[in-house]
Amino acid sequence: MRTASLSALGLAAVARGAGASILPADPVFGRSFADLQGHDQALSAYVGRPVLMNFWASWCAPCVREMPLLETLHQSHPELAVLGLAIDTQANVERFLKKVQVSYPLLLTGTQGIPLMRELGNKGGGLPFTLLFSRQGRVADSVMGELKHDDIQTRLAKIL
């Protein structure tokens, strides 16, 4: 996991037309995580778009139940970046994807995802945990627990 400078992230947000805000993006956008092909993916690439960031694990029943909803959101809102951050191993995620397929990016945080969730407001470290970020990369909302269709649609309206 790599960390970029916050001032660079703030400048990136302004350069991408993220608005007149001079606040830097949330520090989470200074991190990178591996995708399932082993390539580091910088979260800073998503500043400038609304983001739904979902922390999940293959062994978490509510996480599994909400994945079809996340896939629907990904398909129906092309301007929204839906990211699944797996607090899991690559082998577990790959086995899981043989049963439940999604087209949105899945990144591997491993055990590093637990302290990251705590930094982002999930003090108990429970799953699933979802954050909504504005185009400027600032936290707009969070949901602890399984997402519900009507509730997440209402919350998304704030950032889309």
Residue frames relative to the residue before (quaternion, step in Angstrom):
aa qw qx qy qz dx dy dz
M 1.0000 0.0000 0.0000 0.0000 0.00 0.00 0.00
R 0.1457 -0.7906 0.5920 0.0568 3.56 -0.85 1.00
T 0.2262 -0.7629 0.5900 0.1367 3.55 -1.22 0.53
A 0.2502 -0.7576 0.5873 0.1365 3.59 -0.91 0.96
S 0.5936 -0.5690 0.4135 0.3909 3.56 -1.19 0.36
L 0.5339 -0.6476 0.4450 0.3123 3.55 -1.01 0.82
S 0.6272 0.5306 -0.3638 0.4390 3.59 0.99 -0.69
A 0.6281 0.5203 -0.3396 0.4684 3.58 1.04 -0.70
L 0.6449 0.5132 -0.3265 0.4628 3.59 1.00 -0.77
G 0.6382 0.5228 -0.3274 0.4607 3.57 0.99 -0.78
L 0.6593 0.4916 -0.2995 0.4838 3.56 0.99 -0.83
A 0.6240 0.5341 -0.3418 0.4567 3.58 1.04 -0.73
A 0.6411 0.5269 -0.3285 0.4510 3.57 0.98 -0.81
V 0.6693 0.4791 -0.2998 0.4824 3.58 0.94 -0.85
A 0.6545 0.5276 -0.3128 0.4420 3.57 0.96 -0.89
R 0.6878 0.4646 -0.2807 0.4819 3.59 1.09 -0.62
G 0.5541 -0.6231 0.4019 0.3783 3.58 1.19 0.18
A 0.2951 0.7975 -0.4822 0.2105 3.55 1.13 0.59
G 0.7006 -0.4466 0.2761 0.4832 3.58 1.20 0.11
A 0.6789 -0.5141 0.3587 0.3823 3.49 -1.34 0.00
S 0.4420 0.7072 -0.4539 0.3139 3.59 1.25 -0.16
I 0.2274 -0.7722 0.5777 0.1352 3.56 -0.95 0.88
L 0.4420 0.6706 -0.4724 0.3629 3.57 1.26 0.15
P 0.4429 -0.6763 0.5020 0.3074 3.58 -0.94 0.76
A 0.6210 -0.5080 0.4331 0.4107 3.53 -1.31 0.29
D 0.6564 -0.4848 0.3965 0.4206 3.56 -1.27 0.41
P 0.5970 -0.6054 0.3869 0.3568 3.63 -1.00 0.73
V 0.5271 0.6260 -0.4284 0.3830 3.62 1.11 -0.41
F 0.6509 0.5287 -0.3176 0.4426 3.60 1.10 -0.62
G 0.5760 0.5506 -0.3842 0.4663 3.57 1.29 0.15
R 0.6176 0.5653 -0.3282 0.4375 3.57 1.29 0.03
S 0.1844 -0.7405 0.6349 0.1209 3.51 -1.35 0.39
F 0.0508 -0.7770 0.6269 0.0270 3.53 -1.15 0.70
A 0.5459 -0.6262 0.4510 0.3262 3.54 -1.18 0.61
D 0.3485 -0.6743 0.6035 0.2443 3.52 -1.20 0.67
L 0.7205 -0.4624 0.2956 0.4239 3.59 -1.26 0.01
Q 0.6355 0.4886 -0.3347 0.4953 3.57 1.29 -0.14
G 0.5747 -0.6270 0.3581 0.3852 3.59 1.29 0.06
H 0.5385 0.6133 -0.4072 0.4099 3.60 1.26 0.18
D 0.4461 -0.6716 0.5188 0.2842 3.58 -0.95 0.87
Q 0.1268 -0.7709 0.6226 0.0444 3.53 -0.97 0.97
A 0.3043 -0.7670 0.5422 0.1587 3.58 -0.60 1.16
L 0.4192 -0.7080 0.5104 0.2502 3.57 -0.77 1.00
S 0.5382 0.6333 -0.4012 0.3853 3.60 1.17 -0.45
A 0.5574 0.6149 -0.3873 0.4014 3.61 1.17 -0.45
Y 0.6865 0.4979 -0.2775 0.4515 3.60 1.19 -0.45
V 0.4728 0.6383 -0.4685 0.3868 3.61 1.23 -0.10
G 0.6805 0.4164 -0.3462 0.4936 3.56 -0.81 1.04
R 0.7162 0.2902 -0.2044 0.6008 3.58 1.36 -0.16
P 0.5023 -0.5768 0.5119 0.3912 3.59 -1.17 0.38
V 0.1452 -0.8081 0.5699 0.0327 3.57 -1.00 0.88
L 0.1306 -0.7132 0.6821 0.0950 3.52 -1.15 0.81
M 0.0673 -0.8046 0.5895 -0.0254 3.56 -0.49 1.27
N 0.0613 -0.8276 0.5569 -0.0342 3.54 -0.50 1.26
F 0.2174 -0.7531 0.6112 0.1094 3.56 -0.73 1.14
W 0.0999 0.8065 -0.5663 0.1375 3.57 -0.75 1.06
A 0.1269 -0.7535 0.6324 0.1275 3.55 -1.38 0.02
S 0.5972 -0.6077 0.3961 0.3423 3.56 -1.12 0.68
W 0.6911 0.4740 -0.2661 0.4764 3.59 1.17 -0.55
C 0.5789 0.5874 -0.3551 0.4401 3.61 1.33 -0.02
A 0.3843 -0.7676 0.4666 0.2131 3.61 -0.31 1.26
P 0.6790 0.4618 -0.3275 0.4673 3.69 0.81 -0.78
C 0.5887 0.5653 -0.3635 0.4491 3.60 1.13 -0.62
V 0.6699 0.5024 -0.2845 0.4668 3.53 0.92 -0.98
R 0.6578 0.5249 -0.3141 0.4394 3.59 0.93 -0.87
E 0.7280 0.4433 -0.2615 0.4528 3.61 0.98 -0.75
M 0.4805 0.7016 -0.4346 0.2964 3.62 1.16 -0.23
P 0.6289 0.5056 -0.3733 0.4578 3.67 0.91 -0.60
L 0.6202 0.5231 -0.3432 0.4732 3.61 1.06 -0.66
L 0.6459 0.5071 -0.3213 0.4716 3.60 0.94 -0.84
E 0.6351 0.5165 -0.3299 0.4702 3.59 1.00 -0.78
T 0.6385 0.5191 -0.3221 0.4680 3.60 0.98 -0.83
L 0.6488 0.5075 -0.3178 0.4695 3.60 0.95 -0.84
H 0.6360 0.5305 -0.3213 0.4592 3.57 0.99 -0.86
Q 0.7007 0.4682 -0.2672 0.4673 3.59 0.92 -0.90
S 0.7557 0.4207 -0.2205 0.4509 3.60 0.93 -0.86
H 0.7500 0.2813 -0.1831 0.5699 3.62 1.23 -0.24
P 0.1331 -0.8445 0.5119 0.0838 3.63 0.33 1.17
E 0.6265 0.5404 -0.3451 0.4432 3.61 1.17 -0.43
L 0.6330 0.5265 -0.3094 0.4758 3.59 1.30 -0.33
A 0.2674 -0.7278 0.6077 0.1719 3.56 -0.92 0.92
V 0.1069 -0.7688 0.6298 0.0303 3.56 -0.61 1.18
L 0.0174 -0.8006 0.5974 -0.0422 3.57 -0.74 1.12
G 0.1781 -0.7553 0.6212 0.1090 3.55 -0.97 0.89
L 0.1172 -0.7851 0.6066 0.0436 3.57 -0.67 1.12
A 0.2138 -0.8274 0.5147 0.0694 3.54 -0.29 1.33
I 0.1926 -0.7261 0.6520 0.1028 3.51 -0.82 1.09
D 0.4785 0.6295 -0.3917 0.4705 3.47 0.60 1.27
T 0.5360 -0.5895 0.4808 0.3661 3.56 -1.32 -0.04
Q 0.6328 -0.5306 0.3999 0.3977 3.54 -1.22 0.43
A 0.6438 0.5302 -0.3288 0.4431 3.60 0.93 -0.85
N 0.6597 0.5002 -0.3134 0.4652 3.61 0.92 -0.84
V 0.6617 0.5022 -0.3091 0.4629 3.58 0.94 -0.89
E 0.6550 0.5107 -0.3184 0.4569 3.59 0.92 -0.83
R 0.6343 0.5073 -0.3265 0.4835 3.62 1.01 -0.79
F 0.6425 0.5391 -0.3110 0.4469 3.56 0.96 -0.92
L 0.6905 0.5049 -0.2799 0.4358 3.59 0.90 -0.95
K 0.5456 0.5813 -0.4121 0.4412 3.60 1.22 -0.15
K 0.7089 0.4203 -0.2401 0.5130 3.59 1.24 -0.51
V 0.7881 0.1301 -0.0307 0.6008 3.58 0.96 -0.94
Q 0.1134 -0.8193 0.5605 0.0408 3.57 -0.48 1.17
V 0.0434 -0.7660 0.6412 0.0148 3.54 -1.11 0.80
S 0.3671 -0.7442 0.5188 0.2053 3.56 -1.17 0.59
Y 0.5704 0.5721 -0.4034 0.4296 3.60 1.21 -0.08
P 0.6302 -0.5744 0.3615 0.3772 3.60 -1.13 0.57
L 0.1362 -0.7455 0.6487 0.0699 3.52 -1.11 0.89
L 0.0870 -0.7902 0.6065 0.0083 3.53 -0.83 1.07
L 0.3908 -0.7361 0.5167 0.1962 3.55 -1.10 0.77
T 0.1170 -0.7961 0.5913 0.0542 3.58 -0.63 1.13
G 0.2454 -0.7647 0.5490 0.2314 3.57 1.15 -0.55
T 0.8037 -0.2567 0.1937 0.5006 3.57 -1.11 -0.64
Q 0.5272 0.6324 -0.4121 0.3903 3.63 1.21 -0.30
G 0.5743 0.6147 -0.3699 0.3943 3.59 1.19 -0.43
I 0.6073 0.5784 -0.3639 0.4052 3.60 1.08 -0.61
P 0.7043 0.4070 -0.2972 0.4999 3.66 0.73 -0.84
L 0.5935 0.5623 -0.3677 0.4430 3.59 1.11 -0.59
M 0.6416 0.5082 -0.3253 0.4735 3.60 0.94 -0.84
R 0.6395 0.5224 -0.3270 0.4596 3.59 0.98 -0.81
E 0.6324 0.5229 -0.3269 0.4689 3.60 0.99 -0.80
L 0.7217 0.4460 -0.2304 0.4765 3.57 1.09 -0.75
G 0.7222 -0.4825 0.2293 0.4394 3.58 1.25 0.32
N 0.5985 0.5344 -0.3696 0.4686 3.60 1.23 -0.10
K 0.1564 -0.8554 0.4883 0.0735 3.56 0.43 1.26
G 0.6949 0.4771 -0.2747 0.4626 3.60 1.07 -0.69
G 0.3949 -0.7519 0.4490 0.2777 3.57 1.23 -0.31
G 0.3808 0.7520 -0.4659 0.2691 3.59 1.21 0.42
L 0.2623 -0.7433 0.5975 0.1472 3.52 -1.33 0.43
P 0.5816 -0.2020 -0.7875 -0.0260 1.52 -2.13 1.26
F 0.1660 -0.7525 0.6314 0.0868 3.52 -1.32 0.45
T 0.0551 -0.8204 0.5683 -0.0312 3.55 -0.69 1.14
L 0.1204 -0.7717 0.6225 0.0498 3.53 -1.05 0.89
L 0.1967 -0.7332 0.6372 0.1331 3.53 -1.17 0.70
F 0.1223 -0.7944 0.5942 0.0297 3.54 -0.86 1.03
S 0.4845 -0.6419 0.5177 0.2919 3.54 -1.12 0.77
R 0.6963 -0.4461 0.3548 0.4362 3.56 -1.31 0.11
Q 0.6610 0.5043 -0.2964 0.4700 3.58 1.19 -0.55
G 0.5374 -0.6493 0.3974 0.3629 3.59 1.26 0.01
R 0.5227 0.6134 -0.4229 0.4142 3.58 1.18 0.51
V 0.5411 -0.6140 0.4591 0.3457 3.58 -1.04 0.76
A 0.1568 -0.7942 0.5842 0.0590 3.56 -0.80 1.08
D 0.7912 -0.0812 0.0990 0.5979 3.59 1.11 -0.64
S 0.0877 -0.7770 0.6181 0.0805 3.56 -1.29 0.30
V 0.1514 -0.7659 0.6206 0.0730 3.52 -1.21 0.61
M 0.1705 -0.7516 0.6310 0.0891 3.54 -0.80 1.07
G 0.7598 0.3082 -0.2534 0.5133 3.58 -0.66 1.09
E 0.7565 -0.4162 0.2853 0.4160 3.49 -1.40 0.06
L 0.4434 -0.6937 0.5095 0.2502 3.55 -0.95 0.94
K 0.1835 -0.7426 0.6352 0.1068 3.53 -1.20 0.71
H 0.6322 -0.6052 0.3377 0.3463 3.56 -0.93 0.97
D 0.7333 0.4303 -0.2647 0.4551 3.62 0.57 -1.09
D 0.6480 0.5282 -0.3187 0.4468 3.57 0.98 -0.86
I 0.7044 0.4546 -0.2905 0.4613 3.61 0.78 -0.92
Q 0.5951 0.5524 -0.3684 0.4528 3.61 1.08 -0.60
T 0.6484 0.5100 -0.3098 0.4727 3.59 0.98 -0.86
R 0.6715 0.4957 -0.2925 0.4667 3.57 0.95 -0.89
L 0.6469 0.5314 -0.3180 0.4449 3.59 0.98 -0.83
A 0.5782 0.6034 -0.3752 0.4011 3.58 1.07 -0.68
K 0.6082 0.5773 -0.3384 0.4269 3.62 1.17 -0.53
I 0.7924 0.3214 -0.1567 0.4941 3.60 1.08 -0.65
L 0.6313 0.5527 -0.3448 0.4208 3.61 1.18 -0.33
